[in-house]
Amino acid sequence: MTIEQKTIYERVQYIYSRNNKTIQNLRIQKSARLSKEEVLEDLLAAKLDIEAQECGTEGLIVKVGENLKYFEFEKDGKFIGFATEKFFPTNFDVWFLTTMLKNSSIDFNFALEIEIGRKEAEAITKIFETEIKNSARTDRWEEGREQFVENVRFFTSRGLPVSAVLPAFPCKSFNLEKVHSPQPDLGEELAIRRIIEFVVQVNKVYSPGVHFYIVSDGHVFSDCVNVDDDVVDEFTQGLKDIYDRVRPQGFDGLFFKGLNDCFESHCKAEISNVLDGIEVDHYLETKLDRETELNRKILMLGCDDSAELIREQIQTPGHPRLYLYRGFNKFMKEDLMSTPAAKLSSQKRFKKMVSNVSFEMIRRNDAYSNLVELVFPFHLRLSIHAHTNSGPKYGIRMLNPEICRTVNHDQDEEDKLLHIPTPWHNAVFKVSDEQKFIISNSKLHERFEADENYTGGWNDNQRCFVYIRTTQ
C-alpha cells in the first residue's frame, strides 16, 4: 500500500478540549508550531467553514482560522477538537476525524493549582519504577522520570484515575516451537495478574486509582504473522475470561480495546467507495474478516508514516529503527519458517518474504502508534518493547522476574533488538525443583521429555508444562 499524500494524522497539529474562553487541555503534535496562547487566539477568531460543513457528519463543527482549521464537537458547553493545518478535507478526512472525536478520550477536567497532585504523582511513579518498569542495559530513566511524573500529574492534578495505555496481547505466535497452542495460557494469566497487582498498589496511595487500557494490536498484525482474524478474536476473548476469573472482588481497573473498537462507526458506508480502492499489502495467506480488513485499510490510509523515511532509518547505522527492524526480522524468521508459504519457497524467496513482512510490521506498528496517540492523547504511554525510558514511552516487563526466569533469552540481545520476552512468544514451565516459573520457547519440553530424571508434560488444568523430578 502506497500513500502518496499526507495522511490526516500528519495534518493534525493539536488535540484539545476547551470552554468558551480558554483551552483546558492541549496536546501539541510534533508538526505544531504555535504556542497555546496563539492557538487560543486563532481559535476564538475562527469562522465557520460552510463548504466543509456540507460534507461533515451531524454534530461536527468545522471552523477555519488564520493559521489552523478546527474540527469540534460540543457537549454540555464544552468542546473537544482537532486543530489541523489549513486544507480542504475529503469525505474520508471528515469521517476519520469525526470517528476519532467520538471514540477518543479527550475531555478531562481542568487542572487545579500547579502543585496539586504532585505528591501523589511522585508516589505512583515510585511504584512504577520499583514494581513494573523494565530496565534496559541502556536505561535512561533519570532523563525520562520527570516527564513520567508530569504525565501522571495530568490526572492527579484533576483528581482523576490515572489512565495508562499499553498496546499488547496480540495473539499467540503461529510457531508451535515457541508456544503450546493459539489460546492464552498461564503466561497471559501471569501478565494480567502483574498488571492487576500494579493497579492495586497504586490504588493504595491514590484513591481514584488507575484505568489501565490494554489495546490489542492483534488485528493490526495478524495477517503478517500467519494468524487468522477469528483466531485473534478467540485469543482476546480468552484474555477477558482470564481477567474475569482472576480479578479481585470489586476490582474494575483493567479495560480491553482493539483496532475495531477504535474505528467503531454506524456510518462507515459513507467512505466505502474510498476503501474499495485501497489495498493493504499481504504476504501470507490468512483468513481475513471483512470488517477488520476495512479497519486495517482505514488505519493505513489515516495514520501511515512515510515508507521512504522508514527505509532511510533502517539503513542508518545505529538508528533505533534499524534495531527494531532487525528484531522483527529475527522473530519473523523464527515464526514464519513453518508456514505453508515458507515451505513452498526457496531460501532466497523466504528471506525476501521475511524482509517484506518485517518492513510491513514496522509500518503498521507506526500507524497503530499514531492511532493510539489520537485515541488516547493524554494517557500514559507504556510499551512491551525495551525502550530506554527517556520518554515519551516507557517499557514494562510483564513477566515478574521475582517469580519468573527466562531460558534461551539474552538480555543484551533483547535490549539491542528492543524486545522483551512476552507470553505470546513463549510457554511457561513449572518444574518441581525450580523456585521460579521458567519462561522459554515450548521446544524446551523436548529436553525434559528426554531426561529420565523428570516426568510430566503439558497440563491442561494449569495451562503450562509441568515436570516433576523423580530422582534426587
C-alpha positions in Angstrom: 0.0 0.0 0.0 1.4 3.4 -1.0 0.2 6.7 0.5 1.0 9.5 -2.0 0.0 12.4 0.1 -0.2 13.5 3.7 -2.3 11.3 5.9 -4.9 13.0 8.1 -2.8 12.1 11.2 0.0 14.1 9.8 -2.3 17.1 9.3 -3.3 17.1 13.0 -1.3 19.6 14.9 -3.2 19.9 18.2 -5.7 17.9 20.2 -7.7 19.9 22.7 -10.7 20.4 25.0 -12.0 23.9 25.8 -14.8 26.0 27.0 -15.9 29.3 25.5 -12.9 31.2 27.0 -9.9 29.0 27.3 -8.2 25.8 26.2 -8.3 23.4 29.2 -6.2 20.6 27.8 -3.9 20.7 24.8 -1.7 18.0 23.2 0.9 19.5 20.9 1.8 17.3 18.0 5.3 17.1 16.5 4.4 19.2 13.4 2.9 22.1 15.5 4.5 25.5 15.6 2.1 27.8 17.5 2.0 28.3 21.3 -1.1 27.5 23.4 -1.9 31.3 23.5 -1.6 31.6 19.8 -3.8 28.6 19.2 -6.5 30.1 21.5 -6.3 33.4 19.8 -6.6 31.8 16.4 -9.5 29.5 17.5 -11.6 32.3 19.1 -11.3 34.3 15.9 -12.1 31.4 13.6 -15.1 31.4 11.3 -17.4 28.6 10.3 -16.2 26.8 7.2 -19.5 26.5 5.3 -18.1 24.3 2.5 -16.6 21.8 4.9 -19.8 21.7 6.9 -21.6 20.4 3.9 -19.5 17.2 3.8 -19.4 16.9 7.5 -21.1 14.5 9.9 -24.1 15.5 12.1 -22.9 17.4 15.1 -19.4 18.2 13.7 -18.4 21.9 13.8 -15.7 23.0 11.3 -14.0 26.3 11.6 -11.2 28.0 9.8 -8.8 30.4 11.4 -5.9 32.5 10.2 -3.4 29.7 10.8 -5.4 26.5 11.5 -8.5 24.6 10.8 -10.7 23.2 13.7 -12.9 20.1 13.8 -15.0 20.1 17.0 -17.9 18.5 18.9 -19.8 20.3 21.7 -21.1 18.6 24.8 -22.6 20.3 27.8 -21.0 23.6 27.0 -17.5 22.1 26.4 -15.7 21.4 23.2 -13.3 18.7 22.1 -11.4 19.0 18.9 -8.6 18.5 16.5 -6.7 21.6 15.1 -5.2 20.8 11.7 -3.2 22.6 9.1 -5.4 24.5 6.7 -6.6 22.2 3.9 -9.8 21.1 2.2 -10.9 17.8 3.8 -12.1 14.9 1.8 -15.2 12.9 2.9 -12.7 10.3 4.3 -10.9 13.0 6.3 -14.1 14.3 7.8 -15.3 10.8 8.6 -12.0 9.9 10.2 -11.8 13.0 12.4 -15.4 12.6 13.4 -14.9 9.0 14.4 -11.8 9.8 16.3 -13.6 12.5 18.3 -16.4 10.1 19.1 -14.1 7.3 20.2 -11.2 9.2 21.8 -10.6 10.1 25.4 -10.1 13.9 25.2 -12.5 15.6 27.7 -10.8 15.8 31.1 -11.4 18.2 34.0 -9.5 21.4 34.1 -6.2 21.2 36.2 -6.2 22.6 39.7 -3.4 24.6 41.2 0.0 23.8 39.9 1.3 21.8 42.9 -1.9 19.8 43.5 -1.3 16.2 42.7 2.5 16.4 42.7 2.9 14.3 45.9 0.5 11.6 44.5 2.3 11.6 41.1 5.6 11.0 42.8 4.2 8.1 44.8 2.7 6.5 41.7 6.0 7.0 39.8 7.9 5.3 42.7 5.5 2.2 42.4 6.0 2.1 38.7 9.8 2.2 38.8 10.1 -0.4 41.6 7.3 -2.8 40.6 6.8 -3.0 36.8 9.3 -0.8 34.8 11.6 -2.7 32.5 15.3 -1.6 32.9 17.2 -2.0 29.7 21.0 -2.1 29.9 20.9 1.4 28.2 18.3 2.7 30.6 17.9 6.5 30.7 15.1 6.6 33.3 16.8 9.5 35.0 16.1 11.6 31.9 12.6 10.5 31.4 11.4 10.3 35.0 10.3 13.9 35.3 8.2 13.6 32.1 6.6 10.4 33.6 5.8 12.3 36.8 4.2 15.1 34.7 2.2 12.6 32.6 0.8 11.1 35.8 0.2 14.5 37.3 -2.0 15.4 34.4 -4.5 13.1 36.1 -3.7 13.6 39.8 -4.0 17.3 39.5 -7.5 16.8 38.3 -8.4 14.2 40.9 -9.0 11.6 38.1 -7.9 8.0 37.7 -4.5 7.8 36.1 -5.1 6.5 32.6 -2.4 4.3 31.1 -2.4 2.6 27.7 -0.4 -0.5 26.7 -0.5 -1.9 23.1 0.0 -5.6 23.7 -1.6 -9.1 23.9 -2.0 -9.5 20.1 -2.3 -13.3 19.7 -0.1 -16.4 20.2 2.8 -17.0 17.8 1.9 -19.3 14.9 5.2 -21.2 15.7 4.4 -24.2 17.9 8.1 -24.5 18.8 7.6 -21.2 20.7 4.1 -21.7 22.2 1.8 -24.7 23.0 -1.4 -23.5 21.3 -3.2 -20.4 19.9 -5.1 -20.0 23.2 -3.9 -17.8 26.1 -2.4 -19.8 28.9 -0.6 -19.4 32.2 1.8 -16.9 30.6 -1.0 -14.4 29.8 -2.5 -15.0 33.3 0.8 -14.2 35.0 1.0 -11.0 32.9 -2.6 -9.9 33.7 -2.1 -10.7 37.4 1.0 -8.5 37.3 -0.9 -5.6 35.8 -3.7 -6.0 38.4 -1.1 -6.0 41.2 0.4 -2.8 39.9 -3.0 -1.1 39.8 -3.9 -2.4 43.3 -0.6 -0.9 44.6 -1.4 2.5 43.1 -5.0 2.3 44.5 -3.5 2.1 48.0 -1.8 5.5 47.6 -4.2 7.3 45.3 -7.9 6.6 45.8 -9.1 7.4 42.2 -6.7 4.7 41.2 -5.7 3.6 37.7 -7.6 2.9 34.5 -5.2 0.6 32.6 -6.1 0.1 28.9 -4.8 -3.0 27.1 -5.1 -2.0 23.4 -4.6 -5.2 21.5 -2.6 -4.9 18.3 -3.6 -8.4 17.2 -5.7 -7.3 14.2 -3.1 -4.9 13.2 -0.5 -7.6 12.6 -2.4 -10.9 12.4 -2.1 -11.4 8.6 1.7 -10.6 8.9 2.2 -13.4 11.5 0.1 -16.1 9.7 -2.8 -15.9 12.2 -6.5 -15.7 11.0 -8.6 -12.8 12.3 -11.1 -15.1 14.0 -8.2 -16.7 16.0 -7.3 -13.2 17.2 -10.9 -12.8 18.4 -10.8 -16.1 20.2 -7.5 -15.2 21.9 -8.9 -11.8 23.0 -12.0 -13.4 24.4 -9.7 -15.9 26.3 -7.9 -12.9 27.8 -11.1 -11.4 29.0 -12.1 -14.7 30.5 -8.8 -14.9 32.4 -9.3 -11.4 33.7 -12.9 -12.1 34.9 -11.6 -15.2 36.7 -8.5 -13.7 38.5 -9.5 -10.1 39.2 -10.2 -9.3 42.9 -13.8 -8.8 44.0 -14.9 -5.2 43.1 -11.8 -4.6 41.0 -12.5 -2.7 37.8 -9.3 -1.1 36.7 -8.4 -3.1 33.5 -10.0 -2.4 30.1 -9.6 -4.1 26.7 -9.8 -2.3 23.3 -8.6 -3.1 19.8 -8.4 -1.9 16.3 -12.1 -2.5 15.6 -13.1 -0.6 18.7 -11.1 2.5 17.6 -13.0 2.7 14.3 -16.4 1.8 15.6 -18.9 3.7 13.5 -22.5 3.4 12.2 -21.8 5.4 9.1 -18.8 3.6 7.6 -20.7 3.2 4.4 -20.0 6.9 3.7 -16.4 6.0 2.9 -16.9 2.6 1.3 -16.1 4.0 -2.2 -12.7 5.2 -0.9 -11.9 2.0 0.9 -12.8 -0.1 -2.2 -9.8 1.4 -3.9 -7.3 0.7 -1.1 -5.2 -2.4 -0.8 -3.2 -3.4 2.2 -0.1 -5.5 1.5 -0.5 -9.2 2.5 2.4 -11.6 2.1 0.8 -14.7 3.7 -2.5 -16.5 3.1 -4.7 -15.9 6.1 -8.4 -15.8 6.7 -9.4 -12.1 6.8 -12.5 -10.8 8.5 -14.2 -8.2 6.3 -14.8 -5.6 9.0 -11.3 -6.0 10.3 -9.7 -5.7 6.8 -11.7 -2.5 6.3 -10.3 -1.1 9.5 -6.8 -2.1 8.5 -7.3 0.0 5.4 -8.6 2.9 7.4 -5.6 2.6 9.8 -3.1 2.8 7.0 -4.9 5.4 5.0 -5.4 7.7 8.0 -2.2 7.1 10.1 0.6 5.7 7.9 4.0 7.2 8.1 6.4 7.8 5.2 7.6 4.4 3.9 10.7 6.2 2.4 11.6 7.7 5.8 11.4 4.2 7.4 13.6 2.8 4.6 16.2 5.5 5.3 16.1 4.9 9.0 16.6 1.1 8.8 19.6 1.8 6.5 21.2 4.2 9.0 23.9 2.6 11.3 22.9 2.9 15.0 19.4 4.1 14.3 16.8 2.6 16.7 14.6 1.7 13.8 17.4 -0.4 12.4 17.5 -2.4 15.6 13.7 -2.6 15.6 13.8 -3.9 12.0 16.5 -6.5 12.9 14.3 -7.6 15.9 11.3 -8.0 13.7 13.4 -9.8 11.1 14.8 -12.2 13.7 11.4 -13.1 15.2 9.6 -13.2 11.9 12.2 -15.7 10.5 11.5 -17.9 13.5 7.8 -17.5 13.4 7.3 -18.0 9.7 9.7 -20.8 8.9 6.9 -23.4 9.5 4.2 -21.7 7.4 3.0 -23.1 4.2 4.4 -20.1 2.3 7.9 -20.8 3.7 7.7 -24.5 2.9 6.9 -23.7 -0.8 9.7 -21.0 -1.1 13.3 -21.2 -1.9 15.7 -19.9 0.8 16.1 -16.7 -1.2 12.4 -16.1 -1.6 11.8 -16.9 2.1 14.4 -14.3 3.1 12.7 -11.7 0.9 9.3 -12.5 2.3 10.6 -12.2 5.9 12.1 -8.8 4.9 8.9 -7.6 3.4 6.8 -8.8 6.4 9.2 -7.1 8.8 9.0 -3.8 6.9 5.3 -4.0 6.8 5.1 -4.7 10.5 7.1 -1.6 11.2 4.8 0.5 9.0 1.7 -0.9 10.8 3.4 -0.5 14.2 4.0 3.2 13.4 0.4 3.6 12.1 -1.1 2.0 15.2 1.1 4.0 17.5 -0.2 7.1 15.7 -3.8 5.9 16.1 -3.3 5.2 19.8 -1.9 8.8 20.1 -5.2 10.2 18.6 -7.5 7.9 20.7 -5.5 8.3 24.0 -3.8 11.7 23.5 -3.2 12.4 27.2 -2.7 8.9 28.5 0.5 7.5 30.0 2.1 5.5 27.2 3.5 2.1 28.2 5.3 -0.4 25.9 6.3 -4.0 25.8 9.5 -3.0 23.9 12.8 -2.4 25.6 12.7 1.4 25.5 15.4 3.5 27.1 12.7 5.0 29.3 13.7 8.6 28.4 10.1 9.1 27.2 7.5 9.5 25.8 7.1 5.7 26.0 8.1 3.6 29.0 8.9 -0.1 28.9 7.3 -2.6 31.3 8.3 -6.2 31.9 5.1 -8.1 32.1 6.5 -11.4 33.4 7.6 -10.7 37.0 11.3 -11.6 37.4 10.7 -12.3 41.1 8.7 -15.4 40.1 9.8 -16.0 36.5 13.1 -16.6 35.0 13.8 -16.8 31.2 15.7 -19.5 29.4 17.2 -19.1 25.9 16.9 -15.3 26.2 19.9 -12.9 26.2 19.2 -9.5 27.7 21.9 -7.8 25.7 20.2 -9.2 22.6 16.8 -8.2 23.9 17.9 -4.6 24.5 19.6 -4.3 21.2 16.6 -5.6 19.3 14.2 -3.7 21.6 12.4 -6.9 22.5 11.2 -8.1 26.0 10.1 -11.7 26.4 6.3 -11.9 26.2 3.8 -14.7 27.0 2.6 -14.9 23.4 6.1 -15.8 22.1 6.8 -18.3 24.9 5.5 -21.1 27.1 5.5 -21.5 30.9 7.3 -24.4 32.6 6.5 -25.3 36.2 9.3 -27.6 37.4 9.4 -29.2 40.9 13.0 -28.4 41.7 12.8 -24.8 40.3 11.9 -21.9 42.6 10.6 -19.9 39.7 8.4 -20.4 36.6 10.6 -21.0 33.6 9.7 -18.8 30.6 11.0 -20.3 27.4 10.0 -21.4 23.9 7.9 -24.5 24.1 10.6 -26.6 22.4 12.2 -26.8 25.8 9.8 -29.6 26.7 11.9 -31.9 24.5 14.8 -31.6 26.9 12.6 -32.6 29.8 11.0 -35.4 27.8 14.4 -36.8 27.1 15.6 -36.5 30.7 14.8 -39.7 32.6 15.0 -37.7 35.9 11.7 -35.9 35.1 8.2 -36.9 34.4 5.3 -34.8 33.2 4.2 -32.7 30.2 1.5 -30.2 29.2 -1.1 -29.8 32.0 -4.5 -28.6 30.7 -5.7 -27.6 34.1 -2.7 -25.4 34.9 -2.3 -24.4 31.3 1.5 -24.8 31.3 4.1 -27.5 31.1 4.5 -29.3 34.5 7.5 -31.5 35.2 8.4 -33.3 38.5 11.8 -34.6 39.3 11.6 -38.3 40.1 15.2 -38.8 41.3 17.5 -36.8 43.6 
